[in-house]
Amino acid sequence: MNHELSFMALIVNADPIVQTVMAILVVSSVTCWAITVEKLVRFTSLRRAARNFEAAVKADALLSNPKAGEGVQAAILSAAARERKDGIDAGESRYEFRVRLEMVMRQAMAQQLRQVEPGLPFLATVGSAAPFIGLFGTVWGIMNSFTAIAGSHDTSLAVVAPGIAEALFATALGLVAAIPAVVLYNKFSTDLGRLAQRFNVAINEAARQFSRTSAAHPRAMAEAGQ
């Protein structure tokens, strides 16, 4: 038996089951970091969109350029523009019209933010499952160590160490995959909630500005003329 205890030797000489566990954990960890890079880019873009939307609302610039922006802002303003085109219905107060505007704008925002969610469940799954997958590899490695002791009738460290080492290495891989996944999932979930809150606050003010200048629905105007 090869008793070398370098990392590569642990992987190469490990039991096939333990090797499979290690491979699953390594692939999961790499996938988590790939998701992380993609989410960092997406959240950077969303923060910029939130800042631009808040600035436009604060400057009262949406009325002069209601189709400005891109991404989330464009989707929100497009939904508002469609609703404003219909105008205020007969018997509907401006407050009720404002509430209707807020609703369609929030729906557009939620639809855009949902596009950021894919990948987050994978982070949560790895964060919760990876330690147990590593623990399975640990148990299997220790079982191999006891089997080696029983087969050689030798309890020296040279016989026990390789199995224990690969068992602990599987545990370490499980923690290396799980800890960043949990931290990143919590971070991205929190960031998503904060962005939604920022957009909601800006949407409230944008709806107020739009409702203030919206005209009555053509049908309502015709009925009023009669």
Residue frames relative to the residue before (quaternion, step in Angstrom):
aa qw qx qy qz dx dy dz
M 1.0000 0.0000 0.0000 0.0000 0.00 0.00 0.00
N 0.3884 -0.7030 0.5471 0.2358 3.54 -1.02 0.84
H 0.1576 -0.8303 0.5323 0.0480 3.59 -0.56 1.20
E 0.3357 0.7371 -0.5210 0.2694 3.59 1.20 0.35
L 0.2332 -0.8215 0.5148 0.0757 3.56 -0.91 0.98
S 0.3220 0.7165 -0.5495 0.2844 3.61 1.06 0.64
F 0.6726 -0.5087 0.3432 0.4136 3.58 -1.23 0.43
M 0.6665 0.4954 -0.3084 0.4640 3.58 0.90 -0.90
A 0.6479 0.5141 -0.3225 0.4604 3.58 0.99 -0.81
L 0.6189 0.5459 -0.3433 0.4485 3.58 1.04 -0.73
I 0.6779 0.4828 -0.2884 0.4735 3.55 1.00 -0.85
V 0.7001 0.4866 -0.2745 0.4446 3.57 0.83 -1.04
N 0.7683 0.3816 -0.1916 0.4769 3.57 0.91 -0.93
A 0.4674 0.6948 -0.4416 0.3222 3.58 1.25 -0.04
D 0.6310 -0.5072 0.4321 0.3974 3.52 -1.31 0.38
P 0.6074 -0.5848 0.3833 0.3770 3.66 -1.00 0.71
I 0.6291 0.5240 -0.3434 0.4601 3.59 1.03 -0.71
V 0.6682 0.4840 -0.2979 0.4802 3.58 0.93 -0.89
Q 0.6159 0.5383 -0.3427 0.4619 3.59 1.06 -0.71
T 0.6373 0.5217 -0.3220 0.4669 3.58 1.02 -0.80
V 0.6327 0.5228 -0.3194 0.4736 3.57 1.00 -0.86
M 0.6581 0.5088 -0.3079 0.4617 3.60 0.90 -0.91
A 0.6545 0.5189 -0.3135 0.4517 3.58 0.95 -0.90
I 0.6391 0.5241 -0.3232 0.4608 3.59 0.96 -0.86
L 0.6885 0.4855 -0.2862 0.4565 3.57 0.90 -0.91
V 0.6466 0.5116 -0.3244 0.4637 3.58 0.99 -0.79
V 0.6600 0.4956 -0.3062 0.4744 3.59 0.92 -0.93
S 0.6427 0.5215 -0.3231 0.4588 3.60 0.97 -0.82
S 0.6629 0.5069 -0.3081 0.4567 3.57 0.93 -0.88
V 0.6549 0.5050 -0.3120 0.4677 3.59 0.92 -0.90
T 0.6463 0.5171 -0.3156 0.4640 3.59 0.99 -0.84
C 0.6286 0.5367 -0.3322 0.4544 3.59 1.01 -0.79
W 0.6827 0.4734 -0.2965 0.4711 3.58 0.92 -0.84
A 0.6059 0.5330 -0.3571 0.4704 3.60 1.10 -0.60
I 0.6382 0.5108 -0.3119 0.4843 3.58 1.01 -0.85
T 0.6336 0.5529 -0.3257 0.4322 3.57 1.00 -0.86
V 0.6543 0.5066 -0.3168 0.4636 3.58 0.90 -0.90
E 0.6631 0.5059 -0.3052 0.4595 3.58 0.93 -0.91
K 0.6731 0.4928 -0.2995 0.4630 3.60 0.96 -0.85
L 0.6149 0.5456 -0.3566 0.4439 3.60 1.00 -0.72
V 0.6490 0.5010 -0.3123 0.4798 3.57 1.02 -0.81
R 0.6783 0.4953 -0.2983 0.4534 3.59 0.89 -0.92
F 0.6858 0.4796 -0.2963 0.4603 3.59 0.89 -0.84
T 0.5868 0.5499 -0.3702 0.4651 3.59 1.11 -0.57
S 0.6608 0.4980 -0.2961 0.4772 3.57 0.99 -0.87
L 0.6613 0.5078 -0.3089 0.4576 3.59 0.98 -0.82
R 0.6365 0.5151 -0.3382 0.4639 3.60 0.99 -0.75
R 0.6360 0.5131 -0.3285 0.4737 3.57 1.01 -0.79
A 0.6484 0.5102 -0.3189 0.4664 3.60 0.97 -0.83
A 0.6461 0.5150 -0.3236 0.4611 3.60 0.99 -0.79
R 0.6461 0.5118 -0.3223 0.4656 3.59 0.97 -0.83
N 0.6674 0.5017 -0.3042 0.4587 3.59 0.92 -0.90
F 0.6563 0.5070 -0.3105 0.4645 3.56 0.97 -0.85
E 0.6557 0.5046 -0.3083 0.4694 3.59 0.94 -0.88
A 0.6562 0.5095 -0.3167 0.4578 3.58 0.97 -0.83
A 0.6552 0.5120 -0.3141 0.4582 3.58 0.97 -0.85
V 0.6523 0.5034 -0.3111 0.4737 3.57 1.01 -0.82
K 0.6658 0.5154 -0.3024 0.4467 3.57 0.92 -0.92
A 0.7122 0.4353 -0.2486 0.4914 3.56 1.05 -0.81
D 0.3871 -0.7345 0.4693 0.3006 3.58 1.33 -0.03
A 0.3780 0.7638 -0.4404 0.2825 3.55 1.17 0.75
L 0.4984 0.6775 -0.4330 0.3240 3.60 1.21 -0.17
L 0.6339 0.5453 -0.3397 0.4306 3.59 1.05 -0.68
S 0.6927 0.4625 -0.2791 0.4779 3.58 1.03 -0.74
N 0.7953 0.0945 -0.0432 0.5972 3.59 1.15 -0.57
P 0.0329 -0.8747 0.4834 0.0100 3.59 0.55 1.16
K 0.6915 0.4450 -0.2859 0.4921 3.61 1.23 -0.16
A 0.3877 0.7353 -0.4766 0.2860 3.58 1.24 0.29
G 0.7062 0.4746 -0.3392 0.4013 3.53 -1.30 0.38
E 0.2092 -0.7514 0.6107 0.1364 3.50 -1.38 0.04
G 0.7597 0.3734 -0.2626 0.4631 3.54 -1.28 0.18
V 0.8458 -0.0399 0.0607 0.5285 3.54 -0.87 -1.04
Q 0.6533 0.5191 -0.3206 0.4482 3.58 0.90 -0.90
A 0.6552 0.5127 -0.3141 0.4573 3.58 0.93 -0.87
A 0.6555 0.5082 -0.3150 0.4613 3.59 0.98 -0.84
I 0.6496 0.5157 -0.3169 0.4600 3.59 0.98 -0.85
L 0.7098 0.4587 -0.2663 0.4636 3.57 0.84 -0.98
S 0.6065 0.5417 -0.3590 0.4580 3.61 1.08 -0.59
A 0.6447 0.5068 -0.3166 0.4767 3.56 0.98 -0.84
A 0.6554 0.5036 -0.3100 0.4699 3.58 0.98 -0.83
A 0.6467 0.5329 -0.3232 0.4396 3.58 0.99 -0.84
R 0.6413 0.5158 -0.3263 0.4650 3.59 1.00 -0.79
E 0.6761 0.4868 -0.2957 0.4673 3.57 0.97 -0.83
R 0.6581 0.5091 -0.3086 0.4610 3.58 1.01 -0.80
K 0.5869 0.5896 -0.3699 0.4137 3.57 1.12 -0.64
D 0.6578 0.4967 -0.3058 0.4764 3.58 1.08 -0.70
G 0.3456 -0.7668 0.4752 0.2583 3.54 1.19 -0.56
I 0.6712 -0.4849 0.3800 0.4123 3.53 -1.34 -0.14
D 0.4175 -0.7233 0.4968 0.2359 3.57 -0.77 1.08
A 0.6350 -0.5178 0.4136 0.3970 3.53 -1.32 0.42
G 0.8215 0.2130 -0.1775 0.4982 3.54 -0.92 0.90
E 0.5931 0.5602 -0.3613 0.4516 3.58 1.30 0.05
S 0.3590 -0.7259 0.5437 0.2203 3.56 -0.85 0.95
R 0.6417 -0.5159 0.3881 0.4140 3.54 -1.25 0.28
Y 0.6054 0.5456 -0.3601 0.4541 3.57 1.09 -0.61
E 0.6586 0.4953 -0.3101 0.4741 3.59 0.94 -0.86
F 0.6282 0.5206 -0.3281 0.4762 3.57 1.06 -0.75
R 0.6312 0.5323 -0.3242 0.4617 3.58 1.03 -0.79
V 0.6389 0.5189 -0.3176 0.4708 3.58 0.99 -0.85
R 0.6460 0.5141 -0.3136 0.4690 3.58 1.01 -0.83
L 0.6313 0.5256 -0.3211 0.4713 3.57 1.03 -0.79
E 0.6500 0.5181 -0.3148 0.4582 3.56 0.90 -0.94
M 0.6518 0.5387 -0.3204 0.4269 3.57 0.93 -0.88
V 0.7102 0.4416 -0.2776 0.4728 3.59 0.80 -0.95
M 0.6306 0.5238 -0.3370 0.4630 3.60 1.08 -0.65
R 0.6552 0.4955 -0.3132 0.4765 3.58 1.02 -0.76
Q 0.6194 0.5348 -0.3461 0.4589 3.57 1.04 -0.70
A 0.6485 0.5062 -0.3121 0.4752 3.59 1.00 -0.82
M 0.6423 0.5187 -0.3186 0.4657 3.57 1.00 -0.82
A 0.6689 0.5078 -0.3038 0.4500 3.59 0.86 -0.95
Q 0.6349 0.5309 -0.3268 0.4563 3.56 1.03 -0.78
Q 0.6608 0.4947 -0.3004 0.4780 3.58 1.03 -0.76
L 0.6877 0.4821 -0.2934 0.4566 3.59 0.90 -0.86
R 0.5821 0.5823 -0.3771 0.4242 3.60 1.14 -0.53
Q 0.5940 0.5858 -0.3620 0.4159 3.57 1.17 -0.50
V 0.6349 0.5194 -0.3280 0.4686 3.58 1.25 -0.31
E 0.5802 0.6539 -0.3542 0.3322 3.59 1.16 -0.50
P 0.5757 0.5842 -0.4226 0.3857 3.69 0.91 -0.60
G 0.7187 0.3797 -0.3154 0.4897 3.55 -0.87 1.00
L 0.6151 0.5640 -0.3503 0.4253 3.59 1.08 -0.65
P 0.6403 0.5043 -0.3533 0.4591 3.66 0.92 -0.69
F 0.6089 0.5439 -0.3626 0.4495 3.60 1.09 -0.63
L 0.6285 0.5225 -0.3360 0.4682 3.60 0.99 -0.79
A 0.6582 0.5058 -0.3097 0.4637 3.58 0.94 -0.87
T 0.6543 0.5204 -0.3140 0.4500 3.58 0.98 -0.85
V 0.6617 0.4903 -0.3048 0.4783 3.58 0.92 -0.91
G 0.6491 0.5400 -0.3201 0.4296 3.57 0.96 -0.85
S 0.7354 0.4057 -0.2322 0.4907 3.58 1.03 -0.75
A 0.7527 0.4281 -0.2181 0.4500 3.61 1.00 -0.80
A 0.5842 0.6338 -0.3763 0.3398 3.61 1.02 -0.76
P 0.6539 0.5025 -0.3572 0.4385 3.68 0.82 -0.75
F 0.6742 0.4861 -0.3027 0.4664 3.59 1.01 -0.75
I 0.6030 0.5280 -0.3563 0.4803 3.57 1.12 -0.62
G 0.6523 0.4995 -0.3054 0.4814 3.57 1.00 -0.85
L 0.6336 0.5324 -0.3279 0.4556 3.57 1.05 -0.78
F 0.6043 0.5422 -0.3525 0.4654 3.58 1.07 -0.69
G 0.6573 0.4964 -0.3089 0.4756 3.59 0.96 -0.87
T 0.6206 0.5470 -0.3346 0.4514 3.57 1.09 -0.73
V 0.6663 0.4992 -0.2985 0.4666 3.57 0.87 -0.97
W 0.6609 0.5078 -0.3101 0.4574 3.55 0.95 -0.89
G 0.6564 0.5161 -0.3129 0.4527 3.59 0.96 -0.83
I 0.6527 0.4977 -0.3143 0.4769 3.60 1.01 -0.79
M 0.6055 0.5386 -0.3511 0.4690 3.57 1.07 -0.70
N 0.6453 0.5139 -0.3227 0.4641 3.58 0.99 -0.79
S 0.6224 0.5436 -0.3387 0.4500 3.57 1.06 -0.75
F 0.6715 0.4799 -0.2997 0.4786 3.60 0.92 -0.87
T 0.6201 0.5347 -0.3408 0.4620 3.57 1.09 -0.71
A 0.6479 0.5148 -0.3143 0.4652 3.58 1.01 -0.85
I 0.6338 0.5226 -0.3299 0.4651 3.59 1.03 -0.77
A 0.6705 0.5010 -0.2982 0.4588 3.57 0.93 -0.94
G 0.6908 0.4958 -0.2907 0.4387 3.57 1.00 -0.81
S 0.7658 0.3598 -0.1937 0.4966 3.59 1.00 -0.74
H 0.2930 -0.7710 0.5040 0.2564 3.57 1.28 -0.29
D 0.5692 0.5592 -0.3706 0.4753 3.54 1.14 0.74
T 0.1712 -0.8164 0.5466 0.0733 3.56 -0.62 1.09
S 0.3402 0.7561 -0.4991 0.2521 3.58 1.19 0.38
L 0.6575 -0.5331 0.3721 0.3809 3.53 -1.26 0.51
A 0.6024 0.5853 -0.3571 0.4087 3.60 1.06 -0.68
V 0.6809 0.4611 -0.2850 0.4924 3.58 1.12 -0.62
V 0.7264 0.4571 -0.2428 0.4522 3.57 0.92 -0.94
A 0.6215 0.6307 -0.3406 0.3163 3.57 0.93 -0.96
P 0.6727 0.5062 -0.3532 0.4081 3.68 0.71 -0.85
G 0.6808 0.4828 -0.2995 0.4624 3.60 0.87 -0.87
I 0.6484 0.5018 -0.3166 0.4771 3.58 0.98 -0.81
A 0.6509 0.5326 -0.3167 0.4386 3.57 0.95 -0.89
E 0.6890 0.4549 -0.2986 0.4787 3.60 0.86 -0.90
A 0.5980 0.5542 -0.3594 0.4539 3.59 1.14 -0.58
L 0.6922 0.4603 -0.2764 0.4822 3.57 0.89 -0.92
F 0.6074 0.5515 -0.3493 0.4527 3.58 1.11 -0.65
A 0.6287 0.5188 -0.3317 0.4750 3.60 1.02 -0.73
T 0.6295 0.5228 -0.3294 0.4711 3.58 1.03 -0.78
A 0.6549 0.5189 -0.3101 0.4535 3.56 0.93 -0.94
L 0.6476 0.5124 -0.3222 0.4630 3.60 0.95 -0.84
G 0.6297 0.5381 -0.3346 0.4495 3.57 1.01 -0.77
L 0.6779 0.4735 -0.2872 0.4836 3.57 0.97 -0.84
V 0.6295 0.5354 -0.3352 0.4525 3.60 1.00 -0.77
A 0.6767 0.4655 -0.2900 0.4912 3.59 1.07 -0.70
A 0.7241 0.4912 -0.2572 0.4101 3.57 0.90 -0.96
I 0.6731 0.5386 -0.3249 0.3888 3.59 0.78 -0.99
P 0.6890 0.4383 -0.3146 0.4840 3.67 0.75 -0.85
A 0.6231 0.5580 -0.3522 0.4200 3.60 1.00 -0.77
V 0.6650 0.4953 -0.3030 0.4698 3.59 0.94 -0.88
V 0.6627 0.5108 -0.3055 0.4545 3.57 0.89 -0.96
L 0.7002 0.4744 -0.2728 0.4586 3.57 0.86 -0.98
Y 0.6220 0.5323 -0.3495 0.4557 3.60 1.01 -0.73
N 0.6644 0.4944 -0.3031 0.4715 3.58 0.93 -0.90
K 0.6438 0.5257 -0.3230 0.4526 3.58 0.97 -0.83
F 0.7095 0.4575 -0.2773 0.4588 3.58 0.76 -1.03
S 0.6291 0.5248 -0.3420 0.4602 3.60 1.02 -0.71
T 0.6552 0.5012 -0.3031 0.4771 3.57 1.00 -0.84
D 0.6518 0.5167 -0.3144 0.4576 3.58 0.94 -0.88
L 0.6440 0.5240 -0.3234 0.4540 3.57 1.00 -0.82
G 0.6558 0.5077 -0.3104 0.4645 3.57 0.98 -0.81
R 0.6594 0.5030 -0.3094 0.4652 3.59 0.98 -0.82
L 0.6423 0.5109 -0.3297 0.4665 3.59 0.99 -0.76
A 0.6330 0.5239 -0.3297 0.4649 3.59 0.98 -0.82
Q 0.6471 0.5158 -0.3190 0.4620 3.57 1.00 -0.81
R 0.6492 0.5152 -0.3204 0.4587 3.60 0.96 -0.84
F 0.6643 0.4911 -0.3038 0.4745 3.57 0.95 -0.86
N 0.6382 0.5391 -0.3325 0.4377 3.59 0.97 -0.79
V 0.6427 0.5123 -0.3220 0.4699 3.58 0.97 -0.84
A 0.6753 0.4831 -0.2933 0.4739 3.59 0.92 -0.90
I 0.6223 0.5453 -0.3363 0.4497 3.59 1.06 -0.74
N 0.6056 0.5596 -0.3549 0.4407 3.60 1.00 -0.76
E 0.7052 0.4492 -0.2640 0.4808 3.56 0.86 -0.97
A 0.6333 0.5314 -0.3352 0.4519 3.61 1.01 -0.80
A 0.6480 0.5116 -0.3196 0.4650 3.59 0.96 -0.82
R 0.6262 0.5298 -0.3375 0.4618 3.57 1.03 -0.74
Q 0.6636 0.4988 -0.3059 0.4660 3.57 0.95 -0.86
F 0.6753 0.4976 -0.2983 0.4555 3.59 0.93 -0.89
S 0.6768 0.5007 -0.3056 0.4447 3.59 0.89 -0.91
R 0.6012 0.5904 -0.3486 0.4105 3.56 1.14 -0.62
T 0.7882 0.3180 -0.1482 0.5056 3.57 1.08 -0.72
S 0.5001 0.6768 -0.4249 0.3336 3.60 1.24 -0.02
A 0.3953 -0.7122 0.5355 0.2228 3.52 -1.13 0.75
A 0.6159 -0.5372 0.4203 0.3943 3.52 -1.29 0.26
H 0.6143 -0.5320 0.4353 0.3873 3.54 -1.28 0.50
P 0.5839 -0.6046 0.3984 0.3673 3.65 -0.93 0.79
R 0.6434 0.5157 -0.3343 0.4565 3.58 1.00 -0.77
A 0.6493 0.5157 -0.3167 0.4607 3.56 1.02 -0.83
M 0.6384 0.5205 -0.3269 0.4633 3.58 1.03 -0.74
A 0.6470 0.5161 -0.3218 0.4599 3.58 1.00 -0.82
E 0.6599 0.5018 -0.3133 0.4633 3.55 1.00 -0.84
A 0.6347 0.5292 -0.3260 0.4591 3.56 1.07 -0.76
G 0.6496 0.5302 -0.3139 0.4455 3.60 1.08 -0.72
Q 0.6306 0.5124 -0.3409 0.4729 3.53 1.20 -0.49
